[in-house]
Amino acid sequence: MTLRIRRLLTVVEETLIEGGVPVDPPTRRAAAVAVIENPYAGRFEADLSPLYEVGRALGELLPARAVAALGIPGPAVESFGKAALVGEDGELEHAAALLHPEIGAPFRALLGGGAALIPSSKKRGGIGAPFDIPLGHKDAARVRSHFDGMEVRVPDGPRPDEVAVAVAVTDSGRPHPRVGGLRKEEIEGRDGVV
């Protein structure tokens, strides 16, 4: 199946002050979003496997754009996530077919690993609807300082027959983390959890 992209959007956020206290160095996160045609909009299709290859192509394109926006090498990324907003004529399962079977392998390859599950979310919404990309540490899911999220929106999408697919990466955790849990310095890297 051919990937048909109508629009690409890349966003970088930097937090310099949190809770009135300077953040040094600033925490940064970047998202890359593609608004793509949904070939199954408006009709039920039992076999969604053609969307898997579209997901793989997005897994090569979007993480590279997000990492480049941060200006760091892939292995320096600390947390990651993925999300999709399906236009009103699509199904949540269309988002699942794009996000789950194939997008992860090229994403992890760019980062030089990433043992943890890539957090994800899916929702249906109209043009300009906000959606959240959940974030978690790429190597250990229990690193609480990296439990986070990034809101994105596309001003003119997704249209009813489109899907907005997004990935996000960070160069750090939340600003001033202080809720305990496993610290990134304590990651063992055995299983994607600890």
C-alpha positions in Angstrom: 0.0 0.0 0.0 1.3 3.5 -0.8 1.8 6.0 1.9 0.0 9.2 1.0 1.1 12.1 3.2 -0.8 15.4 2.9 1.0 17.2 5.7 4.0 17.0 8.0 4.4 18.9 11.2 7.3 18.9 13.7 7.1 20.6 17.1 9.8 21.2 19.7 9.0 22.2 23.3 11.6 23.4 25.8 10.8 24.0 29.5 13.1 26.6 31.0 11.2 27.3 34.2 8.9 24.9 36.1 7.1 25.8 39.3 8.9 29.1 39.3 12.3 27.3 39.4 14.8 27.4 36.5 15.3 24.1 34.7 19.0 23.8 33.8 19.5 22.4 31.3 16.0 22.9 29.9 14.0 19.7 29.3 13.2 19.2 25.6 10.7 17.1 23.7 9.9 16.9 20.1 7.0 15.4 18.1 6.7 14.7 14.4 3.2 14.2 12.9 2.1 13.0 9.5 -1.4 13.5 8.3 -2.1 10.6 5.9 -4.9 9.3 3.8 -7.0 6.6 5.4 -7.8 4.2 2.6 -10.4 2.4 4.8 -12.3 5.5 5.8 -16.1 4.9 5.6 -16.0 1.2 5.1 -15.3 -1.9 7.1 -12.3 -4.0 6.0 -11.5 -7.3 7.7 -7.8 -7.4 6.6 -5.9 -4.3 7.7 -2.5 -5.7 7.1 -1.7 -3.4 4.2 -1.6 -0.6 6.8 1.3 -2.4 8.5 3.8 -1.4 5.8 2.5 2.2 6.0 3.3 2.1 9.7 6.8 0.8 8.9 7.3 3.7 6.5 6.1 6.2 9.2 8.4 4.5 11.7 11.3 5.4 9.4 10.2 8.9 8.7 8.7 10.4 11.9 11.3 9.4 14.5 14.1 10.6 12.3 12.3 14.0 12.0 11.7 14.2 15.8 15.3 13.3 16.7 16.7 15.7 14.2 14.5 18.5 15.7 16.1 17.9 19.1 19.6 18.0 17.4 20.9 14.9 19.3 21.9 11.4 18.1 19.3 8.7 18.4 20.9 6.9 21.2 20.8 10.1 23.4 17.0 10.0 23.3 15.7 9.1 26.8 11.9 8.6 26.3 9.5 7.9 23.4 5.9 7.5 22.5 3.5 7.2 19.6 -0.2 8.2 19.0 -2.8 8.5 16.3 -5.9 10.6 15.8 -8.3 9.0 13.4 -10.7 11.2 11.4 -14.4 10.7 11.9 -14.9 8.2 9.0 -12.2 5.9 10.3 -11.9 3.3 13.1 -9.6 3.1 16.1 -8.4 -0.2 14.6 -7.0 1.7 11.7 -4.8 3.6 14.2 -3.8 0.3 15.8 -2.8 -1.2 12.5 -0.5 1.8 11.9 1.0 2.0 15.4 1.5 -1.5 16.5 2.8 -4.2 14.1 5.6 -2.4 12.3 6.3 1.2 13.4 8.4 0.1 16.4 11.3 -1.7 14.7 12.6 1.3 12.7 12.0 3.6 15.6 14.1 1.4 17.9 16.8 1.0 15.2 17.2 4.8 15.0 17.5 5.0 18.8 20.0 2.2 19.0 17.7 0.1 21.1 14.8 0.8 23.4 13.8 -2.3 25.4 10.6 -0.8 26.9 7.2 -0.9 25.3 6.6 2.2 23.3 3.6 3.9 25.0 0.8 4.6 22.7 -2.7 6.1 22.4 -5.5 6.2 19.9 -8.6 8.3 19.6 -11.1 9.6 17.0 -11.5 13.3 16.5 -12.2 16.1 14.0 -10.0 18.7 12.4 -7.8 20.4 14.9 -8.6 18.1 17.8 -5.8 17.8 20.3 -4.3 14.4 21.1 -1.7 13.2 23.6 1.4 11.2 22.9 2.2 9.3 26.1 5.9 9.1 27.0 8.0 6.6 28.9 11.7 5.9 29.3 12.9 3.9 26.2 14.8 1.3 28.2 13.0 0.8 31.5 9.2 1.3 31.9 9.5 1.9 35.7 11.5 5.1 35.5 8.9 7.5 37.0 10.7 10.7 36.1 9.9 9.9 32.4 6.2 9.2 32.8 5.0 12.1 30.7 3.0 13.2 27.7 3.0 15.7 24.9 -0.1 17.3 23.4 -0.1 17.9 19.6 -2.7 19.1 17.2 -2.8 19.7 13.4 -4.7 22.9 12.5 -6.3 21.4 9.4 -6.4 17.7 10.1 -7.3 15.0 10.3 -10.0 15.3 7.7 -12.8 12.6 8.0 -10.8 10.4 5.6 -7.4 10.9 7.2 -5.3 9.8 10.2 -2.8 12.0 12.0 0.1 9.7 13.2 2.6 11.1 15.7 5.8 10.1 17.5 7.5 12.0 20.3 11.0 11.8 21.8 12.7 13.6 24.7 16.3 14.4 25.8 15.3 14.0 29.5 12.4 13.3 31.9 10.0 15.8 33.5 11.5 19.0 34.9 12.4 18.7 38.6 11.1 15.1 39.1 10.6 14.2 42.8 8.0 11.4 43.1 10.5 8.6 43.7 10.8 5.3 41.9 13.6 3.9 39.7 16.1 6.6 38.6 17.6 6.5 35.1 21.0 5.9 36.7 19.7 2.7 38.2 18.4 1.1 35.0 19.6 -2.5 34.6 18.4 -2.9 31.0 17.4 -6.5 31.3 13.8 -6.6 30.3 12.4 -3.2 29.4 10.9 -2.8 32.9 13.8 -2.2 35.2 
